[in-house]
Amino acid sequence: MTEFDSGSLILGLLAGVLTSTLFFLGLAYVMRFALKSSQPAALLFLSSAARIALLLAAGWFVAQSGVWALLGFALAFLVVRFIAVKIARPPANNGGA
């Protein structure tokens, strides 16, 4: 079993927050651009391929620092994803006013 390494965990968390924030900001930007484009599917496909490749490359580099860094990276991605979905979701309609 690996020994807990708080430095690696913090490194993974920081890298994960930075990378994930860029990932979802890129998604938001490309979605706005694609909605005005004549070929949105091609644009979204290329964007997703590039963003996923960069996210996986960043995760691979972080994983070189150890299991705790990778765990922090993955945890940060999930937290940033949760926040991004909360921000992007339209406000709930309470059915009347």
VENLIN-V188257 format. One record per backbone hydrogen bond with DSSP energy under -0.5 kcal/mol. NH is the residue of the N-H (numbers start at 1). CO is the residue of the C=O. E is the energy in kcal/mol with one decimal. If there is no record, write none. Layout:
BEGIN
nh->(NH	NH)
co->(CO	CO)
e->(E	E)
END
This chain:
BEGIN
nh->(9	10	11	12	13	14	15	16	17	18	19	20	21	22	23	24	25	26	27	28	29	30	31	32	33	34	35	36	36	37	43	44	45	46	47	48	49	50	51	52	53	54	55	56	57	58	59	60	61	62	63	64	64	65	66	70	71	72	73	74	75	76	77	78	79	80	81	82	83	84	85	86	87	88	89	94)
co->(5	6	7	8	9	10	11	12	13	14	15	16	17	18	19	20	21	22	23	24	25	26	27	28	29	30	31	32	33	34	39	40	41	42	43	44	45	46	47	48	49	50	51	52	53	54	55	56	57	58	59	60	61	62	63	66	67	68	69	70	71	72	73	74	75	76	77	78	79	80	81	82	83	84	85	92)
e->(-2.0	-2.5	-2.3	-2.6	-2.5	-2.7	-2.6	-2.5	-2.5	-2.3	-2.7	-2.6	-2.2	-2.1	-2.3	-2.5	-2.4	-2.3	-1.8	-2.3	-2.5	-2.5	-2.3	-1.9	-2.1	-3.2	-1.9	-0.6	-0.8	-1.0	-1.5	-2.8	-2.4	-2.5	-2.4	-2.6	-2.5	-2.2	-2.9	-2.7	-2.1	-2.3	-2.3	-2.7	-2.4	-2.4	-2.4	-2.3	-2.3	-2.4	-2.4	-0.9	-0.5	-2.1	-1.5	-1.8	-2.5	-2.3	-2.3	-2.5	-2.5	-2.5	-2.1	-2.1	-2.2	-2.7	-2.5	-2.3	-2.2	-2.7	-2.4	-2.0	-2.3	-2.4	-2.0	-0.7)
END
